[in-house]
Amino acid sequence: MILCPACGAGHADAGFHCPHCDYQPAVQDGVPLLAPALAAEVDGFDDRAIASLAASEAGHFWFEARNRLIVDRFRAAFPRAGDYLEVGAGTGFVLAAIAAAFPGMALTASEVLASGLAHAAPRVPRARMLQLDARALPFEAAFDVVGAFDVLEHIEEDEAVLARFHRALRPGGGVILTVPQHAWLWSAEDDVGGHVRRYRRGELEGKLRKAGFRILDSTSFTSLLLPAMWLSRRLAGPDAAGDNQAELSPPPMLGRALGAVMAVERRAIALGVRFPAGGSRLVIARREDAR
C-alpha cells in the first residue's frame, strides 16, 4: 500500500495520486518528487560530486568488494524475495549488482537527490525511481526486502528511518544494511562525507530490535584492512582536507592487493566467520512478527 505524503491516507495508485486529498507529485525526468524541498537542504553532494562518485565505483576495490558481500548475504537471507526497495540508492551501483543477481525481482530505488537517480536509471532501467525522504517512506506492507548501504550514518533520525523500514515491509520481510563503524575511526573523511555518526559495535542491532526487528546476521567487514585504515587516518590528521573518497583511491597495483585481501575476508564470512571489528558493519534483520 502507498501512503500519501500529504495526508497520510493509504491507496494503491502507483503514480502517487491520492484519491483522498488529490495530492499529485511533481515529476522530473520520469521520477516522482515526493520530497523536493528536502533535496535543497542536503549538503556535501552536489552534481559534480555525484558524477565523480558514479565514475569511480566500477573497478574500485572497496565498492566492488562491498557489492559482492551484499549480494552473497542477500542471496543467503532472502533467496525468494519478490519486491525490493533500496533507500539512498545513490548512483545505483549496488542496485545494479542486486538486479543482476535477482533478474526476476521487482526493484524500487529511492534517493533524496534526483541527480543521483539520473545515474541510477540507466544502470538499472527496469527499476522504479523515486525521490523521497527516508524518514517518511510512503509505503506500508509493500516490500519483501529493504536495503540501505552507507545511508543511515547521514541521517540524525536513524531510529525513525528504521521504524519506517519496518512499516514498509510485508510480514516475514527483512532489511539488509551497511554502515561505517567505530567512533575512534572518525576523521576529516567523515566530516566531508556528511556523516553524523560512525556506529558503535552493537548500536545498529539495538536500534533494529527497538524498531521491531530480529537480527539474523551481523558482521564487520573491511576488517583485515582495519590496521591500515586506522594508520592512514591517524597520519592524515583530524584537519586533513580532501573529499570523502581520498582514502579509497589507491594506485592500481595497491588497489588490486587491497581487493585480494577483501576477497579473503568475504570467503571467510561465507564460511561462517564473523568479524568483531572492521571499518564497516553489515546487518541483516527480519520483522519480529515473522513466522
N, C-alpha and C positions, 0 to 999 in steps of 0.2 A: 504493500500500500504506500502511496505517496502522501506526504504531509505538506499541506500548503505552507510556504514560507511566510505568507501574510497573515492568515487567520488560524493556521494550525489544524484545520479540518482534514480528514482523510479522504482520498479519492483515488481514482485509477487512471487519470489522464496522463499518458506518457509525455505529453508536451508541457506539463505542469500548469495547464489552465485549470483554475479552481472553479468548480460549478457552484460553490457556496458563496464566495466573495468576488468572483470574476477576476481574480488575480491572473495575470499573464506575464511571464518574464520577458525581458528584452533578450534578443538573440544576436550573437556576434559570430560571424563565420560558421553558423550552424550550431553554436554552443549556447545553450540557455544560461543566462547570467542570473543566478539566484542570490548572489550577494555582491553586486558590483561596487557598492560603497566600500566594502571591506578591502577589496583589492588595492584601492588607493592608499590604504594605511600600512601596507606591508613594506618594510624596509629591507634593504640589502639584496634584493633580487630584481634588478632592472632587466630590460630586454637584452642588453649586451651580456650580462652575467648569465642569463638563462641560455642564450645562444652558445656561449663559451662552454657551459656545462654539457649541453647536448652534443657538442663536437668532441668532448673529451672522454665521454663514458665508454664508448665501444673501444675495446682493446686495452683499457686501463685495468691494471691488475686488481685493484680493490673493488671496483664496480662489477667486473666480470666475476670475481670470486663470490661476492655477495649474491649476485644473481643465481649462481649455481647452488649455493647453500639454501637460498629461499625456495627455489624450485624443488630441491631434494626434500626439504622439510614439509613443504606444501603437499607434495605428492604423498608423503608418508601419512600426514594427518588428515587430509581431505581428498582422498582419491576419487570420490564420486560427486564432487561439488558441481552444481549446475549453474549457479549465478555468483559472480564475484564483483565486489566493489573495492576499488583501490582509492584510498583517500590520500591526497597530497601526491598524486601520480607524477608531478613534475613534467619531465620531458618524455615520459613513457618508456624509459629504458627497462625498468623492472617489469612493467606491464607487458612489454613485447616478449620477454622471456617466458612469462606465465602464459601468455596467449599461444606461444609455440608449443609449450608443454601440454596444454589443455585445449586442443583445437575445437572441441565441441562445447566449451563453456561460454555462457553469456558474460560479457565484460562491460563494466561501467567504470569510467575513470573520472575522478573529481580533483579539482585543484582550485586554490583561491585565485591564482593568476591565470587568466585566459591565455596569456602569451606562452606559458608553459605547455598548455594543451595544443597550441599551434604546432609544436614539435611532436607531441604525443600522437596526434591524429594520423599523420602519415605513417608513423611506425606501427600503429595498430588500427587500420581502417575500420575493422568490424566493431570496435568498442564505441559505446555511447559516451560522449564527453560532456561534463557539467562543470560550471564554475559555481562554487558554493563555499559556505562557512562550515568547517568540520565540527564546530560546536553546535551546529543547528542542522544536522543531516536530515533531509526531508523524507525519511523512509521509516517504515515500520514493517517488520517481518518480511523483508523483501529479498534477502540475500542468504546464501549458504556460507559464504566466507567474506570477511572484510580484512583488507591488508593495508598497512601504513608503514612505510620504510623510511626511517630517519625523518620523521614528521613531528612526532609528539614533543620532541625537545624544543620545538619552535613555538609551542602554544602554552601560555600560562595556565589555562584551564584544562589541563590534560585529563583530569578526572571527569569533567563534563563531556569531553570527547569520547572517553571510554563508555560512559553511560549511553551516549548516542549510538555507538557501535553495537552495544547490546540490544538496543531497541530496533536497530536496522536488520538484525539477524533473525532468521527463522529459528524455531525451536530445533536444537541439535546443531546449529551453526556455530562457527568459531572465528577467531581472529588469528592473524599471523603478523607480528610486529618486530621491527628492529629499531634500536635506539643507541645513541652513544652512551658510554658507561664510564664511571669513576670520576667524581668531582676533582680528584687530585690530578687528573689529566687536563684540567681546564687550561686553555691558552688563548692567545690572540686569535687563533683559528676559530674558536667557538664564538668569540665576540663578533668577528667579521661574518660568520655564518648565521648570525641571528639566533643563536641558542639561548634559551632561558635556563637550561639545566643540562647536566650530564647525570644520568640516573645512577643512584647508589645500588649496590647489589641487593636484590630483593624488593626494591622500591616499585618497579613496574608490576611485578607479580602481586604485591599487596594492593595496589590500586585496581588491578584487574579483579581480584577477589571481592573488593568492596563494590565494584560495579556489577557483580553477579556472575563472574566467570570462574571456571575451574581450570587450573593450569594443567596442560597436557605435556608440555616440553619447555625447557628453558636452558640456554647455554650461552656462555660468552663466545665471541669469535674475535678475529684479529688478536688471538691470544698468544701464539708463538712469536708474534712480532711486537708484543707489548713492551719488552725492554727497549727495543729500538725506537718505538713510538714515544715512550716516556723520555728517552735521552734527547731525541730531536726537539721535543717541546721545551725541555729544560735549557738546551743550548740556544734555542731561538729567543727565549726570554719572554716575559709577560707583555712587553710592548712591541713585539715584532709586527712589522707592517706586512701587508700582502693580502691575498684573497684566501678563501677557505679551502681551496684546492692545492695550495702551495706544497704542503707536506705530502701530497699524493701525486706528485708529478716527477717521479724519478727518471733518470736516463733509461733508455730501453733495456739495456742488459740488466740493470738493477731491478727494473720492473718485472722482468721475466723471473728473476730469482725470488723476488717477493711473492709473485704469483705461485711459484712452485711451493713455497712454504705454506701458503694458504690452501693449496690443493691437498697437502698432507693433513692439515687441520680439518678440512672438510671430510676427508676419508675417515679420520678418527671419529668425528661426530656421527657419521653414518654407521659406524661400528658400535656406537653407544657411549663414547667418551663425552663427558660434559665438562667444559672448562669453567672453573670458578671465576676467573678474571680474564679481561680482554678489553680491547678498545671499544667494542660494541657488544650488544646483547640481542639475542633473538628469543622471543617468547611466543608460544602458541597456546591458546586457551579456548575453551568451549563454554557456551552458555550453561550455567549451572542447572537449568531445567532440562538439560539433555537426558534422554533415556537410552 
